[in-house]
Amino acid sequence: MMNVSELCKMIEDSVRSGRYPMNTDTQKRFAGSLQVINRSDVDDLEASGITVEVRLHNLYVINNYVPNIQHLPGVIEMDVIDSFKMICRKIERIDRGIEPKGLA
């Protein structure tokens, strides 16, 4: 069985390699900067309290999961992609005069 850290790395590598279609120039630009980090206390997909961080430089989203979700690895994968796209939308809305450090 795959552990949380392996799943995070697999999803991160898949986004960086272009496995998922990128809809905007911002998504294409930042796909290589995506970090998917296991913030859980344990690395077991069957443990309670799974926490995954999706990060682009200094912007991030944290998602929490319970172990009894059907198809949990797929759910985490979909959430990471959705979180990545959400962060990209936020980046697109940032006024260029106040762009967060590290996103230029």
N, C-alpha and C positions, 0 to 999 in steps of 0.2 A: 504494500500500500504506500502511496506517495505521501510525503509529509508536507506541512504548510510551506516551509521554506522552499522546497523543490517546486511546488506549484507556483509560488510567487516568481521564482526565477524563470520557470517555463513560460509563464504569461508575459513577463517582461521581455524575454528573448523573442517571443512571437510578435509582440508589438514592434520591437526594434527592427526585426527582420522584414517587416512589411506584410506579415501573414493576414493582418486585418486591414480592410480598406480604410484609408484615411480620406475624409470628406472635404477637408479644408487645408489650405496652405499651412495654417497654424498647427494642425494635427501632424502634418508631414514634417514640419520644422522641428517639433518637439518630441516626436516618437523616439528618437535616439536618447532623449534625456529622461525618459520615464524610469522611475524606480518603484518597484512593488516590494514592500517590506513586511515581513512577518513581525507583528508587534505583540503576538501572543506570548504568554508565559511558557507555553510548551509548543512542541512542533508537531503534535499529533492531530490529524484531521478529525479524529473522533473525540477529542478533548472538548470540554466546555469552554466557552469564552474565547473563540478564535477572533483575532483582531488583525486586519490587514490595512496597511497604509499605502496609498497611491500618491506619489509625489512627483512634481515637476519643479525643480529648484526649490524655492521657498514657499510654494503653494502645495497644499496637500489635502487629502480627504482620508478619513479613517472609517472603515466599515467593520462592524461587529457581527458575528455569526454564532448560532447555536449548532451543535453537532447533528441534530436530528433532521436537518433540512435535506430533502431528497435531492440527489445529484449536487451535493455541496461544491465539489470542485468546479462544475460548470456554472453554478450560481456565482461563485467567487470570480471566475473568469469574466462573466458578463458584467458584474459590478465594477471590476477593474476597468474594463473598456468604457463603460458608461462614466465612471469617475474621471478617467483620462479625458474624455470628450468634454465633460462639464468644465474641467479645469481649463482646457483649451478655449472654450467659449468665454470664460472669465478673463483669460489673457487677452482675447480679442477686444474686450470691452474696456480694458485698462487704458486710461488716458496716457498717451505717450510721455507727457510731462511728468508723470508720477509712476512710471514703470518700476515695478519691484526690482531690486538688485538681483542680478544673475539671469534676468530674462531678456536682456538686450542682445 
